[in-house]
Amino acid sequence: MTATAQSQDWPDLERFKAKNDSLGLPDEHEQRVVFMGNSITQGWIDYGNPNLFKENTFINRGISGQTTPQMLLRFRQDVINLKPKAVVLLAGINDIAGNTGPSTLKMIQNNFVSMVELAHANQIKVIISSILPANKFAWKPGINPADSVIEMNTFLKAYATANDCYYLDYYAALVDDKKGMIDIYSEDGVHPTIAGYEVMTPLVLDAINEVVQKQN
């Protein structure tokens, strides 16, 4: 029964439904920001830097293992309906790994475009994060994602520039000379350590400050 229920809620809309319902709309002057993503976003509140969310009006809507089509399906519930000033979108690595089936880079790009268009249609500013460097998957050892990550980031940067989004470049700050993540910043080559999040935190805060101030 559990497996059946999960298959019927493929995007995992139930995950944050109760929290969203209890959250309510932001106050008039609240600078609400939603972080949308996968385990890398979830890890931020689990262990990476929980105070980032406790001390700010930031909302974490990361779900481990998710791909961009799943995020697109829950984008209205977990982002738009919360009426944030901005959304920080970090996604794509699980698509490259094939977590929910084969996915071309064009398919991933299309899902990013759809989420950005939904956000803009609802007056939400978008911070598009680069995919973090990765040259291996512990759970998919036959895949070398390094060049796909670079190609996706090239697209994301160009798209952000052309479509009034902020491009947040984590990649340059974390990459080693083998197109992977510097060892101190990741134990498995994909997920940041606390040291990795310490590098990422000021970058995302700078992005949020610039985007929210620009909006005001």
Backbone as a ProteinNet text record, in pm:
[ID]
protein_1_A
[PRIMARY]
MTATAQSQDWPDLERFKAKNDSLGLPDEHEQRVVFMGNSITQGWIDYGNPNLFKENTFINRGISGQTTPQMLLRFRQDVINLKPKAVVLLAGINDIAGNTGPSTLKMIQNNFVSMVELAHANQIKVIISSILPANKFAWKPGINPADSVIEMNTFLKAYATANDCYYLDYYAALVDDKKGMIDIYSEDGVHPTIAGYEVMTPLVLDAINEVVQKQN
[TERTIARY]
82.1	0	86	199.1	287.2	345.2	392.2	449.8	345.9	221.4	115.2	87.3	81.9	55.4	165.7	291.7	403.1	397.7	361.3	355.4	243.6	139.9	30	62.8	165.5	208.8	354.1	374	508.9	588.8	528.4	605.3	618.1	554.1	558.1	494.3	375.3	301.8	263.7	248.5	210.7	322.4	445.8	561.8	548.5	509.9	505.4	364.9	264	128.2	85.1	102.2	59.1	140.1	270.2	353.9	312.7	282.8	240.4	108.5	16.4	-114.8	-103.2	-11.3	2.6	86.5	162.4	253	179.4	79.8	5	80.7	20.2	80.8	180.7	278.9	379	319.2	380	341.7	376.6	322.6	339.3	485.6	569.9	710.1	804.4	748.3	830.9	905.1	1034.3	1117.3	1129.1	1018.3	1014.3	1088.3	1168.9	1242.6	1227.2	1193.4	1181	1302.5	1360.8	1467.8	1403.6	1407.4	1348.5	1459.7	1453.2	1558.5	1545.7	1661.1	1667.6	1740.9	1819.8	1887.9	1989.8	2046.7	2144.4	2075.5	1955.1	1876.3	1827.3	1778.2	1732.4	1846.2	1965.7	2080.6	2116.1	2081.6	2109.6	2041	1916.5	1841.6	1863.6	1900.2	1923	2052.2	2158.9	2287.4	2380.8	2360.3	2455.3	2459.8	2342.3	2333.1	2187.6	2134.1	1993.3	1960.5	2059.8	2034.4	2001.6	2041.8	2009.1	1858.2	1784.3	1638.7	1572.6	1638.4	1584.2	1595.2	1700.8	1729.3	1679.4	1623.3	1572.6	1434.2	1365.8	1234.6	1253.8	1338	1366.3	1293.4	1240.3	1164	1233	1261.7	1330.5	1229.4	1232	1143.6	1224.9	1333.5	1415	1367.6	1367.2	1329.4	1438	1498.5	1607.8	1566.4	1654	1634	1552.9	1494	1401.2	1469.2	1392.5	1434.7	1348.6	1388.3	1317	1170.9	1131	987.6	904.7	959.7	888.9	876.6	983.8	979.5	881.9	876.2	782	638.6	607.7	471.7	434.1	530.6	499.1	536.8	574.3	621.7	511.7	389.5	281.2	254.4	244	213.8	327.7	450.8	563.4	639.1	605.1	669	563.7	490.4	401.1	299	233.9	126.5	177	308.2	366.8	397.8	381.8	397.1	534	643.1	774	814.8	913.2	973.7	1062.2	1125.3	1220.1	1224.4	1272.8	1295.9	1439.9	1504.4	1639.6	1624.7	1653.1	1630.7	1763.9	1776.9	1897.7	1855	1882.4	1828.8	1909.9	1881.5	1936.1	2029.3	2100.7	2199.1	2132.7	2015.6	1947.1	1887.6	1853.9	1809	1923	2043.2	2160	2189	2165.1	2185	2075.4	1964.2	1853.1	1768.7	1756.4	1683.3	1538.4	1473.7	1334.5	1323.2	1429.9	1430.1	1522.2	1546.6	1637	1588.6	1683.1	1649.2	1757.5	1719	1815.3	1837.7	1946.7	1971.8	1862.3	1810.9	1702.4	1579	1548.9	1433.5	1454.3	1575.7	1605	1590.2	1644.6	1636.3	1491.4	1409.4	1268.2	1198.6	1232.5	1171.6	1216.6	1343.2	1390.8	1313.2	1300.8	1230.5	1086.8	1020.5	881.4	869.8	962.1	956.6	983.7	1078.5	1108.2	988.2	926.7	810.9	694.9	674.1	570.3	602	726.9	765.9	745.7	793.8	782.8	636.7	554.1	412.1	344.3	409.4	354.3	440.9	516.9	599	697.6	756.4	858.1	992.2	1089.8	1223.3	1289.7	1377.6	1437.1	1589.1	1642.3	1785.8	1811.7	1876.3	1908.9	2048.8	2057.7	2186.8	2252.5	2382.4	2455	2441.8	2449.4	2461.4	2600.9	2610.1	2739.4	2828.3	2960.2	3048.5	3034.5	3038.6	3033.1	3093.6	3181.1	3238.1	3213.9	3123.1	3087.1	2958.5	2890.6	2773.5	2797.2	2794.7	2815.1	2706.2	2584.4	2471.3	2452.8	2528.2	2524.3	2668.1	2749.1	2891.9	2924.1	2830.3	2856.4	2843.7	2802	2776.7	2886.9	2938.4	3032.5	2961	2918.3	2832.8	2906.9	3038.6	3113.3	3081.5	3086.6	3065.6	2919.2	2827.3	2685.4	2657.1	2722.2	2707.1	2756.7	2871.3	2927.1	2834.8	2783.1	2693.6	2564.3	2509.8	2388.7	2415	2527.4	2558.1	2579.2	2636	2650.4	2513.9	2419.6	2282.8	2218.4	2229.4	2162.8	2213.9	2342.3	2398.3	2346.4	2346.8	2298.9	2150.1	2073.2	1928.6	1898.9	1969.2	1947.4	1976.6	2085.4	2124.3	2019.7	1963	1867.9	1725.9	1700.1	1561.9	1544.8	1622.4	1604.8	1609.1	1703.1	1726.8	1868.9	1891.4	2025.3	2090	2209.8	2282	2377.6	2356.1	2434.7	2536	2663.4	2767.5	2837.1	2780	2846.7	2962	2943.6	3036.3	3180.7	3203.6	3340.2	3405.1	3324	3378.2	3408.7	3355.8	3365.1	3442.9	3470.7	3525	3674.8	3717.9	3860.4	3914.5	4037.2	4099.2	4057.1	3963.6	3911.9	3762.6	3711.9	3571	3478.5	3534.9	3455.9	3458.1	3406.1	3404.2	3532.3	3588.7	3705.9	3674.9	3769.2	3743.6	3687.6	3739	3693.3	3547.8	3497.5	3361.3	3258.5	3301.9	3206.6	3271.3	3197.4	3248.6	3215.9	3107	3065.8	3075.7	3122.6	3138.1	3016	2905.9	2781.2	2723.9	2717	2652.7	2756.3	2731	2827.4	2840.6	2961.4	2985.2	2948	2960.6	2938	3032.8	3157.2	3253.1	3205.4	3141.3	3085.9	2975	2886.5	2778.3	2832	2944.8	3005.6	3053	3093.2	3129.8	3004.1	2901.2	2779.4	2696.1	2697.5	2609.8	2627.8	2749.1	2761.7	2725.9	2746	2711.1	2560	2485.2	2339.9	2284.1	2344.3	2298.4	2322.5	2436.2	2463.2	2360.4	2328.2	2230.5	2093.3	2051.5	1920	1915.1	2018.5	2021	2009.9	2082.7	2079.1	1942.1	1886.9	1760.3	1644.8	1639.2	1528.9	1538.2	1658.6	1675.8	1639	1676.7	1642.6	1492.1	1425.8	1279.9	1211.1	1267.8	1210.2	1242.6
-120.6	0	126.3	121.3	238	268.2	163.1	182.5	237.5	189.3	238.8	385.1	422.8	562.2	652.9	607.6	687.6	704.1	597.3	605.2	698	712.8	802.2	947.3	970.2	1106.2	1121.2	1104.8	1103.3	1229.4	1349.7	1468.9	1493.2	1407.6	1419.3	1549.6	1575.8	1694.6	1690	1571.5	1559.2	1601.2	1600	1625.6	1758.2	1863.7	1995	2053.8	1974.8	2027.8	2088.9	2016.3	2066	2188.2	2185.3	2300.4	2423.4	2403.2	2515.8	2573.4	2484.6	2529.6	2610.5	2569.3	2637.5	2764.4	2775.7	2889.6	3020.7	3015.9	3137.4	3229.8	3340.8	3436.4	3524.1	3577.4	3663	3795.2	3852.8	3986.3	4086.4	4205.2	4306.3	4334.7	4337.7	4372.7	4252.4	4133	4012.9	3984.3	3963.4	3929.9	3777.1	3714	3567.6	3514.7	3412	3347.3	3196.9	3128.2	2982.9	2920.5	2821.1	2740.8	2614	2596.7	2479.3	2390.6	2260.3	2174.2	2030.9	1964.1	1822.2	1802.6	1695.8	1667.3	1773.2	1841.4	1945.7	2062.6	2094.9	2197.2	2146	2022.7	1965.4	1959.4	1924.6	1912.8	2042.7	2153.2	2284.6	2299.9	2255.8	2269.4	2149.5	2034.1	1915.3	1926	1976.3	1980.1	2091.1	2139.7	2232	2368	2427.8	2557.5	2583.9	2510	2528.9	2671.9	2741.3	2877.7	2973.7	2938.7	3021.1	3037.8	2933.7	2935.4	2980	2954.8	2997.1	3148.3	3206.5	3347.8	3439.3	3381.4	3459.8	3410.2	3487.2	3443.7	3362.3	3258.8	3166.9	3035.4	2975.2	2850.9	2744.1	2630.2	2521.8	2421.5	2401.7	2305	2206.7	2158.2	2057.2	1917.3	1828.7	1688.2	1600.4	1518.7	1433.4	1343.7	1336.2	1246.8	1303.2	1420.5	1470.1	1521.4	1514	1563.2	1683.6	1752.1	1873.9	1852.4	1740.5	1725.4	1713.7	1652.5	1645	1783.4	1861.4	1996.8	2085.3	2067.6	2145.3	2117.5	1991.4	1955.2	2011.9	2031.7	2087	2234.9	2297.3	2435.1	2531.2	2506.8	2596.5	2584.4	2462.5	2443	2490.1	2453.3	2473.5	2604.2	2677.5	2807.1	2916.6	2908.5	3018.1	3050.9	2949.8	2974.5	3032.1	3026.3	3082.7	3231	3283.9	3427.1	3483.5	3417.7	3471.1	3587	3663.2	3765.6	3701.7	3589.1	3524.2	3374.5	3300.2	3157.3	3127.4	3042.8	2994.5	2853.2	2836.4	2708.6	2637.5	2520.5	2438.8	2296.9	2255.9	2128.5	2078.7	1955.8	1903.6	1785.6	1774.5	1667.2	1529.2	1518.7	1389.6	1352	1451.2	1423.5	1360.2	1419.3	1366.6	1224.1	1195.5	1060.3	963.7	1016.4	930.7	878.6	956.7	909.9	872.5	945.8	913.6	871.2	811.6	763.7	847.1	800.5	871.8	1014.7	1108.1	1248	1314.4	1376.4	1451.9	1588.6	1653.9	1787.3	1884.1	1864.8	1950.7	1936.4	1817	1795.7	1869.3	1863.9	1934.4	2085.4	2133.5	2275.9	2321	2241.5	2277	2290.8	2203.8	2211.3	2335.7	2371.7	2497.6	2615.9	2618.9	2728.9	2738.5	2625.5	2626.7	2680.6	2642.4	2693.3	2843.1	2889.1	3032.8	3110.2	3060.4	3129.7	3134.5	3028.4	3028.7	3131.8	3137	3233.9	3376.3	3405.9	3541.9	3582.6	3487.5	3517.6	3554	3516.7	3546	3645.3	3726	3833.9	3784.2	3666.9	3610.6	3615.8	3678.6	3683.1	3546.8	3515.9	3382.6	3390	3312.3	3290	3148.5	3137.9	3007.2	2968.7	2863.5	2816.4	2724.9	2737	2639.8	2502.1	2399.5	2264.1	2251.9	2189.4	2174	2078	2096.2	2005.8	1862.3	1770.5	1627.3	1550	1457.1	1371.8	1224.1	1196.6	1058	1056	940.6	915.9	786.9	793.7	673.4	570.5	618.4	528	489.5	552.3	518.4	520.8	421.2	424.8	422.9	386.4	380.8	514.3	617.7	747.9	845.8	917.7	1027.6	1157.8	1230.6	1347.5	1478.2	1479.6	1605.3	1696.9	1644.4	1730.2	1771.7	1685.8	1723	1837	1833.8	1942.7	2073.7	2069.6	2190.5	2243.2	2153.8	2196.6	2256.6	2194.6	2249.3	2387	2402.5	2531.7	2640.4	2604.4	2700.8	2749.3	2655.2	2692.7	2778.7	2736.7	2808.2	2951.4	2970.2	3105	3192.9	3139.3	3216.1	3246.1	3146	3165.2	3268.7	3260.1	3355.6	3497.5	3514.1	3646.6	3704.5	3619.1	3664.8	3679.7	3631.1	3627.1	3683.5	3784.2	3860	3770.8	3676.8	3593	3618.2	3589.3	3597.8	3460.7	3455.7	3328.5	3316.3	3218.1	3195.6	3084.7	3122.1	3028.8	2962.3	2851.5	2769.6	2690.2	2653.6	2561.8	2610.8	2736.8	2789.6	2787.7	2800.6	2806	2668.1	2562.2	2428.2	2328.2	2360.9	2263	2240.8	2115.9	2082.6	2071.4	2024.3	2018.4	1896.5	1816.4	1698.9	1712.3	1834.1	1863.8	1804.1	1772.4	1723.8	1825.5	1786	1876.1	1857.6	1967.8	1962.9	1873.7	1786.8	1682.5	1735.4	1846	1899.1	1944.4	1968	2019.4	1909.7	1785.9	1676.8	1543.4	1457.3	1324.3	1222.9	1247.1	1150.5	1205.5	1329.6	1388.2	1458.3	1458	1521.4	1613.4	1564.5	1638.4	1717.3	1844.9	1925.2	1880.2	1896.1	1884.9	2018.1	2025.2	2153.4	2258.4	2219.1	2312.6	2361.6	2273.1	2312.7	2415.5	2390.9	2486.8	2619.9	2616.8	2741.5	2827.6	2762.9	2836.6	2888.2	2807.5	2841	2948.7	2952	3042.2	3189.3	3244.7	3386.8	3415.5	3317.8	3336.9	3350.3	3264.4	3271.4	3394.1	3433.7	3554.1	3678.8	3684.2	3796.9	3801	3683.6	3676	3723.4	3675.1	3713.6	3863.5	3915.4	4058.5	4142.3	4103.9	4181.2	4171.6	4051.9	4031.2	4099.9	4084	4141.6	4293.7	4346.7	4491.8	4549.9	4477.9	4522.6	4524.6	4422.9	4414.6	4529.2	4568.4	4678.6	4814.3
0	0	0	74.3	80.4	-56.3	-124.9	-257.7	-354.4	-342.8	-429.5	-403.3	-277.8	-242.4	-294.2	-281.9	-330	-480.9	-551	-696.8	-742	-661.7	-696.2	-664.5	-584.6	-551.6	-596.8	-726.3	-783.8	-750.8	-755.7	-720.2	-570.2	-488.5	-342.2	-294.3	-342.4	-300	-152.7	-98.5	42.3	136.2	87.8	174	250.5	181.5	244.5	252.2	219.1	213.6	347.6	455.8	586.9	628.9	603.6	639	559.8	431.5	348.8	398.7	434.5	481.7	610.7	697.7	826.7	815.9	710.6	695.7	672	586.7	555.4	461.5	429	336.9	410.9	339.5	404.7	451.2	554.7	597.3	487.9	498.7	393.3	361.5	462.3	442.1	451.2	453.3	466.4	337	349	232.6	221.4	189.9	184.7	61.4	83.8	-24.6	-9	-118.6	-116.8	-185.7	-120.3	-179.4	-234.4	-365.3	-429.7	-484.7	-451.2	-501.8	-456.4	-458.4	-425.3	-292.5	-280.9	-153.9	-117.5	-216.4	-186.1	-116.8	-159.1	-90.5	44.3	48.7	175.6	277	229.4	318.4	387.6	323.8	382.4	517.7	525.5	651	742.8	686.7	769.2	849.3	783.6	853	803.9	681.9	621.8	687.9	708.8	776.8	813.4	911.9	950.5	992.4	1050.2	1096.7	982.5	862.3	746.7	733.9	772.7	763	893.1	1005.7	1134.5	1153	1097.1	1121.1	1009.7	905.3	792.6	754	672	623.2	495.7	509.3	400.1	426.6	322.6	333	250.1	309.8	239.5	186.1	55.3	-8.4	-94.2	-34.4	-100.3	-65.8	-165.7	-144.4	-206.4	-124.3	-168.1	-285	-383.4	-497.1	-610.9	-593.2	-695.3	-821.9	-929.1	-1059.2	-1098.9	-1205	-1243.2	-1282.7	-1345.8	-1372.2	-1245.6	-1141.4	-1014.1	-951.2	-958.5	-903.1	-979.2	-1109.1	-1190.1	-1147.6	-1118.7	-1078.4	-941.7	-854.4	-722.1	-711.3	-820.8	-817.3	-772.8	-816.8	-776.8	-627.2	-577.7	-435.5	-346.5	-381.2	-290	-312.4	-418.5	-442.3	-464	-572.5	-612.5	-504.7	-450.1	-352.7	-221.6	-198.7	-76.9	-92.2	-213.4	-242.8	-200.3	-239	-202.6	-292.9	-246.6	-331.2	-437	-398.1	-488.9	-461.9	-560.2	-545.7	-585.7	-504.8	-536.3	-590.2	-716.3	-784.2	-804.7	-743.9	-756.8	-791.9	-914.8	-963.6	-1082.2	-1123.4	-1247.1	-1234	-1122	-1112.2	-1109.2	-1046.5	-1042	-1177.5	-1258.2	-1394.9	-1474.3	-1459.6	-1529.9	-1484.8	-1357.9	-1305.3	-1349	-1401.7	-1445.2	-1330.9	-1224.2	-1105.9	-1135.3	-1226.9	-1260.8	-1407.3	-1458.2	-1596.2	-1683.4	-1805.1	-1895.4	-1921.2	-1926.6	-1947.4	-2030.7	-2139.7	-2218.4	-2153.8	-2191.4	-2137.9	-2182.4	-2301.9	-2350.5	-2262.8	-2219.5	-2129.9	-1998	-1944.2	-1819.6	-1840.1	-1950.8	-1983.4	-1994.6	-2059.1	-2074.6	-1939.1	-1845.3	-1712.4	-1637.6	-1651.7	-1592.9	-1651.4	-1783.6	-1850.1	-1800.4	-1786.5	-1740.6	-1598.7	-1510.6	-1373.8	-1368.8	-1448.6	-1452.8	-1506	-1611.7	-1668.5	-1569.4	-1495.5	-1392	-1283.8	-1242.6	-1140.3	-1189.1	-1307.4	-1360.1	-1379.9	-1420.3	-1439	-1307.2	-1196.7	-1063.8	-986.6	-1061.1	-1004.4	-898.7	-922.7	-834.4	-906.2	-843.4	-901.1	-888.8	-984.8	-990.1	-979.8	-887.2	-877.8	-928.3	-1043.2	-1100.6	-1054.9	-977.2	-928	-1031.1	-1043	-1123.7	-1060.1	-1140.7	-1087.2	-1027	-911.1	-846.1	-926.1	-921.2	-995.8	-948.1	-1042.5	-1010.7	-1126.7	-1097.8	-1202.8	-1176.5	-1080.3	-1050.6	-970.2	-977.5	-894.5	-817	-684.6	-605	-632.2	-661.4	-682.4	-829.4	-919.3	-1061.9	-1115.8	-1079.4	-1111.4	-1260.8	-1344.8	-1488.7	-1560.2	-1489.4	-1551.3	-1513.6	-1612.9	-1587.2	-1619	-1517.3	-1540.2	-1569.2	-1561.4	-1559.2	-1677.3	-1797.6	-1914.8	-1929.1	-1886.8	-1890	-1792.8	-1677.2	-1580	-1640.1	-1704.2	-1765.8	-1875.1	-1958.3	-2066.3	-2010.7	-1906.9	-1845.6	-1785.8	-1719.6	-1658.1	-1762.1	-1875.7	-1985.5	-2030.4	-2043	-2079.6	-1971.6	-1845.8	-1737	-1724.3	-1740.4	-1731.9	-1844.5	-1967	-2082.3	-2070.2	-2025.1	-2011.1	-1902.6	-1791.6	-1683.5	-1729.9	-1800.1	-1849.3	-1943.6	-2027.3	-2128.7	-2075.6	-1954.4	-1906	-1764.3	-1732.5	-1608.2	-1484.9	-1485.2	-1367.9	-1317.2	-1191.4	-1133.6	-1147.6	-1205.2	-1215.1	-1098.4	-1015.3	-895	-921.9	-930.9	-975	-855.6	-810.1	-710	-771.9	-898.3	-965.4	-954.9	-991.4	-994	-856.6	-752.7	-616.3	-558.7	-619.6	-562	-646.7	-773.8	-868	-847.3	-871.4	-867.9	-1010.5	-1025.3	-1157.5	-1238.8	-1184.1	-1255.5	-1282.6	-1279	-1304.5	-1198.6	-1084.7	-972.5	-860.3	-745	-630.8	-549.2	-503.3	-416.3	-295.9	-261.1	-161.6	-30.8	17.2	146.2	141.2	21.8	6.7	-18.2	-36.3	-58.8	-25.9	43.3	74.9	-33.8	-107.1	-210	-352	-365.6	-497.5	-550.8	-475.4	-519.2	-411.1	-289.3	-180.9	-101	-76	-1.5	143.8	195.7	339	403.9	536	603.1	547	517.6	458.4	321.8	246.6	117.8	132.9	228.2	253.1	304.8	375.8	423.1	306.5	198.5	77.1	6.8	3.4	-69.4	-1.1	132.9	207.1	171.7	176.3	140.5	-4.2	-91	-232.2	-249.9	-181.1	-196.1	-125	-13.4	55.9	-29.1	-95.1	-185.7	-297.8	-353.1	-461.6	-414.3	-297.9	-244.6	-216.6	-154.8	-124.6	-251.1	-354.2	-477.5	-545.4	-551.1	-620.4	-546.8	-414.9	-337.6	-336.3	-321.3	-323.8	-459.3	-565.2	-700.8	-720.8	-662.2	-676.3	-604.4	-491	-415.4	-478.7
[MASK]
++++++++++++++++++++++++++++++++++++++++++++++++++++++++++++++++++++++++++++++++++++++++++++++++++++++++++++++++++++++++++++++++++++++++++++++++++++++++++++++++++++++++++++++++++++++++++++++++++++++++++++++++++++++++

